[in-house]
Amino acid sequence: MHATPSSALPVGRGLAYVTLAATAWGTAGAAAALLYRGSGLGPISLTFWRTFGGLLILLAVRAVQRRRTATSSRPQQTYRRRTRIADLRTAVTRTAVTRTLVTGVALAVFQAAYFEAVEATGLAVGTVVTMGAGPVLIAIGARLLMGERLGAGGVLAVTGALAGLLILVLGDSGSATVRPAGVGYALLSAAGCAAMTLATRRLGKQGGDGDPYASTVSAFAVGAVCLLPLAAVEGLWPHAHDLGRSLVLIAYIAAVPTALAYGLYFAGLAAVRAATASVISLIEPVSAAAIAVLFLGERLTTATTAGTAVLLTAVAALAVTEARGAVAGVRRA
């Protein structure tokens, strides 16, 4: 296994960030299920409000950060003024613009296509195809674009994680109906996730743009612009009936599983390899299943329990392998 590229963020903290992000993502499904019951919003409209709301929150956080920075010592302020123009010239390059566009479009495709897949072919099949194909596409892309290798332990961990996910979702879904259109949407969602992860990971590996908030804000802005016309066609506004409940749920989806989760995820990718982050993200269906059992009254079947255990074990093994590889890389350096 190759050592993790140099980053200001420790590998252990990067793993924690990605794990927290995946756990938060798992709550989005439950909130969306409640929202679909009375809001009248479709998958694309919900994705737009999730992206646009997350963008507003991230911009507010950014404004607070800048205000705090402005209260620092005057010598530091003078230095920042002198370097601001140079920083802007460095940041606004063709590579940076291309990366922002790719990440933003991929983010929009990833979220919207997944909701479309769930609507077309059901939660079980849509989740399995998306979350199962994602790590495979990321591993292939990381090998071709960045020369990353999982090694024997990583391959076994990825295989175990995918097997656990299959057991978790398909183990008790014999009546599930597989529709080609839904599978196509799920594969498109997986491709969007892979493109987003690899673009962000390549940035961290090259050591460019040390501000994950700036990258996340840019990606969300591009995603919102791409989604707006499609959402307007689908139906942009929620129904007036029970509007307060709908707004609360939209605000939660925008804040926790979007602004917070993606901020943590993009920050964690600076220290965690792309394939590792993709497998840790499989915690998302586990947290969603726990919420369904504890708060939505769904039963925990034997297949669900077994799949959860296998998945968590594989994720833990991969995290340990990643940490050991990073330590070995530091010792060699």
Buried (B, 14 or more C-beta within 10 A) or exposed (E): BBBBBEBEBEBBBBBBBBBBBBBBBBBBBBBBBBBBEBBBBBBBBBBBBBBBBBBBBBBEBBEEEEEEEEEEEEEEEEEEEEEEEEEEEEBEEEEBEEBBBBBBBBBBBBBBBBBBBBBBBBBBBBBBBBBBBBBBBBBEBBBEBBEBBBEEBBEBBBEBBBBBBBBBBBBBBEEBEEBEEBBBBBBBBBBBBBBBBBBBBBBBBEEBBEEBBBBBBBBBBBBBBBBBEBBEEBBBBBEEEEEEBBEEBBBBBBBBBBBBBBBBBBBBBBBBBBBBBBBBBBBBBBBBBBBBBEEEEEEEBEBBBBBBBBBBBBBEBBBEBBBEBBEEBEEEE
